[in-house]
Amino acid sequence: MSIRHERKDAMENRQLILQTAKQLFHDYGVQSVSMHQIAKTAGIGQATLYRRYADKGDLCFDVLQHYGKQFINDIMMYLDKHNQAAPIDRLTGILDLWIDEIEEKAELIVAMSTKIDINCEDGRGNFFLSPIYHFIRDKLSELILESLGPNQEPQAEPDFAAHTIICSMSPIGYFHIKNEKAYTKEHMKAHYRQLFCFLFKRD
């Protein structure tokens, strides 16, 4: 019984910390919020917070993981609602959702990437080993195959195309071209839509 109780407490503490951090990040920005402020607002000791998270980057990673699960649900709901739309429209619709997510979580992504060392030998911090990467790649691959139709060439590799699309959505690359060209978010959506409509249009 005591083991179950400890596990329940740990889970409740984690949820409390995550909810508190998300609210503070939303209200004040990621960079302005300290671990001390998170612990104080959550009503827990700093020792308890640091037992769970070594630093703020570690916490940001967990917050992003939580948002990632929500994003998967958003994509599932979108695809279910638009199941009769053309595959290219569903594909660009997913990219529109992704751009919204990048724009909204930009500061959080930067904070996580600058604080956590990426170890490519395990899943922690490596986006390409994460569930959200595999989920999005699978969905994009399905839509690419559907876009190509039954007359696609045998050498067509939808997984590679999906991976390339995902890499093109890297927040660093995304914001570089957006800022350099002074594009708005809607400009970015339109350019991606135009690009992929061109790449996957049928003769």
C-alpha positions as CSV (number, residue, x, y, z in Angstrom):
1,M,0.0,0.0,0.0
2,S,2.8,2.4,0.9
3,I,4.4,1.9,-2.6
4,R,1.2,2.7,-4.4
5,H,0.7,5.8,-2.2
6,E,4.2,7.1,-3.0
7,R,3.6,6.6,-6.7
8,K,0.3,8.5,-6.5
9,D,2.0,11.3,-4.7
10,A,4.8,11.4,-7.2
11,M,2.3,11.6,-10.1
12,E,0.2,14.3,-8.4
13,N,3.4,16.3,-7.7
14,R,4.4,16.0,-11.3
15,Q,1.0,17.1,-12.6
16,L,1.0,20.1,-10.1
17,I,4.5,21.1,-11.2
18,L,3.6,20.9,-14.9
19,Q,0.4,22.8,-14.6
20,T,2.1,25.5,-12.6
21,A,5.0,25.8,-15.0
22,K,2.7,26.0,-18.0
23,Q,0.6,28.7,-16.4
24,L,3.7,30.8,-15.4
25,F,5.3,30.3,-18.8
26,H,2.1,31.5,-20.4
27,D,1.8,34.5,-18.1
28,Y,5.4,35.7,-17.9
29,G,7.4,33.9,-20.6
30,V,9.7,31.0,-20.2
31,Q,12.9,33.0,-19.7
32,S,11.4,35.2,-16.9
33,V,10.2,32.3,-14.7
34,S,12.7,30.7,-12.2
35,M,12.6,27.3,-10.6
36,H,12.2,29.1,-7.3
37,Q,9.0,30.8,-8.6
38,I,7.6,27.6,-9.9
39,A,8.2,25.8,-6.6
40,K,6.7,28.7,-4.6
41,T,3.6,29.0,-6.8
42,A,3.1,25.3,-6.7
43,G,3.4,25.3,-2.9
44,I,6.2,22.7,-2.8
45,G,9.7,22.8,-1.6
46,Q,12.6,23.5,-4.0
47,A,14.1,20.2,-3.0
48,T,11.0,18.4,-4.1
49,L,11.1,20.2,-7.5
50,Y,14.8,19.5,-8.0
51,R,14.4,15.8,-7.2
52,R,12.0,15.7,-10.1
53,Y,13.8,18.1,-12.5
54,A,17.5,18.9,-12.5
55,D,17.0,22.3,-14.1
56,K,14.5,24.4,-16.0
57,G,15.5,22.9,-19.3
58,D,14.7,19.5,-17.9
59,L,11.2,20.8,-16.8
60,C,10.7,22.4,-20.2
61,F,11.4,19.1,-21.9
62,D,8.6,17.5,-19.8
63,V,6.2,20.3,-20.5
64,L,6.9,19.9,-24.3
65,Q,6.3,16.2,-24.0
66,H,2.9,17.0,-22.5
67,Y,2.1,19.4,-25.3
68,G,3.2,16.8,-27.8
69,K,0.6,14.4,-26.6
70,Q,-2.0,17.1,-26.9
71,F,-0.8,17.9,-30.4
72,I,-1.2,14.3,-31.5
73,N,-4.8,14.4,-30.3
74,D,-5.3,17.7,-32.2
75,I,-4.1,16.0,-35.4
76,M,-6.3,13.0,-34.9
77,M,-9.3,15.2,-34.4
78,Y,-8.5,17.3,-37.4
79,L,-8.1,14.2,-39.7
80,D,-11.3,12.7,-38.4
81,K,-13.2,16.0,-39.0
82,H,-11.7,16.4,-42.5
83,N,-11.7,12.8,-43.6
84,Q,-13.4,13.7,-46.9
85,A,-11.0,16.4,-47.9
86,A,-8.4,15.8,-50.6
87,P,-5.1,14.3,-49.2
88,I,-3.0,17.3,-50.1
89,D,-5.5,19.5,-48.2
90,R,-5.2,17.2,-45.2
91,L,-1.4,17.3,-45.4
92,T,-1.2,21.0,-45.6
93,G,-3.8,21.2,-42.8
94,I,-1.5,19.2,-40.5
95,L,1.3,21.7,-41.4
96,D,-0.9,24.6,-40.6
97,L,-1.5,23.1,-37.1
98,W,2.2,22.5,-36.7
99,I,3.1,26.1,-37.6
100,D,0.6,27.3,-35.0
101,E,2.3,25.0,-32.4
102,I,5.8,26.2,-33.3
103,E,4.7,29.8,-33.1
104,E,3.0,29.3,-29.7
105,K,5.8,27.2,-28.1
106,A,8.8,28.9,-29.7
107,E,10.3,30.2,-26.4
108,L,9.7,26.9,-24.7
109,I,11.4,25.0,-27.5
110,V,14.5,27.3,-27.4
111,A,14.7,27.0,-23.6
112,M,14.6,23.2,-23.7
113,S,17.2,22.9,-26.6
114,T,19.7,25.2,-24.9
115,K,19.5,23.5,-21.5
116,I,19.4,19.8,-22.4
117,D,22.3,17.9,-23.9
118,I,21.0,15.7,-26.7
119,N,22.1,12.1,-26.6
120,C,21.4,10.5,-29.9
121,E,21.8,7.0,-28.3
122,D,18.6,7.3,-26.3
123,G,15.2,8.9,-26.7
124,R,15.5,11.8,-24.3
125,G,15.9,15.0,-26.1
126,N,16.1,13.3,-29.5
127,F,13.1,14.4,-31.5
128,F,13.6,11.7,-34.1
129,L,13.2,8.9,-31.5
130,S,10.1,10.5,-30.0
131,P,6.5,9.2,-30.4
132,I,5.3,12.5,-32.0
133,Y,8.0,12.2,-34.8
134,H,6.9,8.7,-35.7
135,F,3.2,9.6,-35.5
136,I,3.5,12.6,-37.8
137,R,5.8,10.8,-40.2
138,D,3.3,7.9,-40.5
139,K,0.4,10.2,-41.1
140,L,2.3,12.3,-43.7
141,S,3.5,9.1,-45.4
142,E,-0.1,7.9,-45.7
143,L,-1.3,11.2,-47.1
144,I,1.7,11.4,-49.6
145,L,0.8,7.9,-50.8
146,E,-2.8,8.9,-51.2
147,S,-1.8,12.1,-53.0
148,L,0.3,10.2,-55.5
149,G,-2.5,7.8,-56.3
150,P,-2.3,4.3,-57.8
151,N,0.0,5.3,-60.6
152,Q,2.9,6.3,-58.4
153,E,6.4,5.3,-59.5
154,P,7.8,2.2,-57.7
155,Q,10.8,4.1,-56.4
156,A,8.7,6.7,-54.6
157,E,9.6,6.6,-50.9
158,P,6.9,8.3,-48.8
159,D,8.7,7.8,-45.5
160,F,11.7,9.8,-46.9
161,A,9.4,12.5,-48.2
162,A,7.6,12.7,-44.9
163,H,10.9,12.9,-43.0
164,T,12.1,15.7,-45.3
165,I,8.9,17.7,-44.7
166,I,9.4,17.2,-40.9
167,C,13.0,18.4,-41.1
168,S,11.9,21.5,-43.1
169,M,9.7,22.3,-40.1
170,S,12.6,22.6,-37.7
171,P,11.9,25.6,-35.5
172,I,15.4,27.0,-36.0
173,G,15.1,26.8,-39.8
174,Y,11.5,28.0,-39.7
175,F,12.2,31.2,-37.8
176,H,15.4,31.9,-39.7
177,I,13.6,32.2,-43.1
178,K,10.6,33.8,-41.5
179,N,12.6,36.5,-39.8
180,E,15.0,37.0,-42.8
181,K,12.1,37.6,-45.2
182,A,9.9,39.3,-42.6
183,Y,7.1,36.8,-43.3
184,T,4.0,36.6,-41.1
185,K,2.7,33.2,-39.8
186,E,0.1,33.3,-42.6
187,H,2.8,33.9,-45.2
188,M,4.6,30.8,-43.9
189,K,1.5,28.7,-44.1
190,A,0.9,29.9,-47.7
191,H,4.4,29.2,-48.8
192,Y,4.4,25.7,-47.3
193,R,1.1,25.0,-48.9
194,Q,2.3,26.2,-52.3
195,L,5.5,24.2,-52.1
196,F,3.8,20.9,-51.2
197,C,1.0,21.3,-53.7
198,F,3.7,21.7,-56.3
199,L,5.7,18.7,-55.1
200,F,2.8,16.3,-54.9
201,K,0.6,17.5,-57.7
202,R,-0.4,14.8,-60.2
203,D,0.0,15.1,-63.9
